[in-house]
Structure formats: structure tokens, C-alpha cells
């Protein structure tokens, strides 16, 4: 399979948001997201004003998936890290190395940075991929606090 990974463009927005709808209602994600969140995610990736970066995976002229990364800092590891926030691949393209190619692409973009990601504990296929790529499990319970609207 010959895919290209490139930065997300504004004309990719509708396809990416449609993929977000599928991703965020799948068992791979706890929350369902919302149209407001999907639009904000795409806009933040495209604006260049935030720590988010968006990518699309293309075969021929067809977008077959997307990925979003976010830059942060880890005091525990003493440096900047890159979060792999979203990795979505259309179902008919899964198991063909697209996820591995994206992780290698991000590693090449940020060769000196720690990569981090989250996964549902029962997402066996994704966990197998991440383990093969050198990720290891951290024994944390993640907590979240959403500010008042």
C-alpha cells in the first residue's frame, strides 16, 4: 500500500470531521465528542496558533485517515513530549501498516521528543501495535476537570 502523510488543509475539514464522528462514537474513545469539539479540533490544527497539529493519510486522492498531535512538557521526563491525540484509519484500511507509518512519521518529525498516547484498555489491536512500536504502559489513572462554562 502506498500512502502519503501530509499536514491537514482547510479543504480536508469535512472529511476529517466525518472521520471524527466515527472515531468518537467507536469503542476506541470514552467520550462521544460533539460538533463543536470536532470543529474546534480542526480549527486548532489549521490555525498554527496552538500546540495541535493535524495530518491526513492519503492513498491516491482519497483521505483514508487522520492523526492529531499535541505538544506538551513532562516534568517527570524532563522535556517536551508529543501526544498522539487521535489516530483514525478507515476500517477497510486497518491492519495495512498505516498506523505504524504515522507513528514513524511523527518520530521523524520530532526525533528528540518523548511520544505519549492513550488507549482504551480493551483495544487489543491498537495496544499490540503500540507495543510493537516500542511504547510501554504507564501505571497511571488519568483524571480530568472541565472548567465551568
FENHUFEN-V253041 format. One record per backbone hydrogen bond with DSSP energy under -1.0 kcal/mol. NH is the residue of the N-H (numbers start at 1). CO is the residue of the C=O. E is the energy in kcal/mol with one decimal. If there is no record, write none. Layout:
# FENHUFEN-V253041
nh=NH co=CO e=E
nh=NH co=CO e=E
This chain:
# FENHUFEN-V253041
nh=4 co=58 e=-2.9
nh=6 co=56 e=-2.1
nh=8 co=54 e=-2.6
nh=12 co=9 e=-2.0
nh=13 co=10 e=-1.7
nh=16 co=12 e=-2.5
nh=17 co=13 e=-2.9
nh=18 co=14 e=-2.0
nh=19 co=15 e=-2.0
nh=20 co=16 e=-2.5
nh=21 co=17 e=-2.2
nh=22 co=18 e=-1.5
nh=23 co=19 e=-2.9
nh=24 co=20 e=-3.2
nh=26 co=23 e=-1.5
nh=29 co=26 e=-1.4
nh=38 co=34 e=-2.9
nh=39 co=35 e=-2.5
nh=40 co=36 e=-2.2
nh=41 co=37 e=-2.8
nh=42 co=38 e=-2.3
nh=43 co=39 e=-2.6
nh=44 co=40 e=-2.8
nh=45 co=41 e=-1.9
nh=46 co=42 e=-2.1
nh=47 co=43 e=-2.1
nh=53 co=69 e=-2.4
nh=55 co=67 e=-2.7
nh=56 co=6 e=-2.7
nh=57 co=65 e=-2.5
nh=58 co=4 e=-3.2
nh=59 co=62 e=-2.7
nh=62 co=59 e=-2.4
nh=64 co=57 e=-3.3
nh=66 co=88 e=-2.0
nh=67 co=55 e=-2.2
nh=68 co=86 e=-2.0
nh=69 co=53 e=-2.7
nh=70 co=83 e=-1.8
nh=71 co=51 e=-1.7
nh=72 co=81 e=-2.7
nh=74 co=79 e=-2.9
nh=79 co=74 e=-1.8
nh=81 co=72 e=-3.1
nh=82 co=114 e=-3.0
nh=83 co=70 e=-3.4
nh=84 co=116 e=-3.1
nh=85 co=68 e=-1.6
nh=85 co=83 e=-1.2
nh=86 co=68 e=-1.3
nh=88 co=66 e=-2.8
nh=90 co=64 e=-3.4
nh=93 co=90 e=-2.5
nh=94 co=91 e=-1.3
nh=101 co=97 e=-2.2
nh=102 co=98 e=-2.3
nh=103 co=99 e=-2.3
nh=104 co=100 e=-2.4
nh=105 co=101 e=-2.2
nh=106 co=102 e=-2.6
nh=107 co=103 e=-2.6
nh=108 co=104 e=-2.1
nh=109 co=105 e=-1.9
nh=110 co=106 e=-2.2
nh=113 co=110 e=-1.7
nh=114 co=80 e=-1.3
nh=116 co=82 e=-2.6
nh=123 co=120 e=-1.9
nh=124 co=122 e=-1.8
nh=127 co=123 e=-2.7
nh=128 co=124 e=-2.5
nh=129 co=125 e=-2.1
nh=130 co=126 e=-2.8
nh=131 co=127 e=-2.4
nh=132 co=128 e=-2.3
nh=133 co=129 e=-1.7
nh=134 co=131 e=-1.6
nh=135 co=130 e=-2.6
nh=140 co=138 e=-1.8
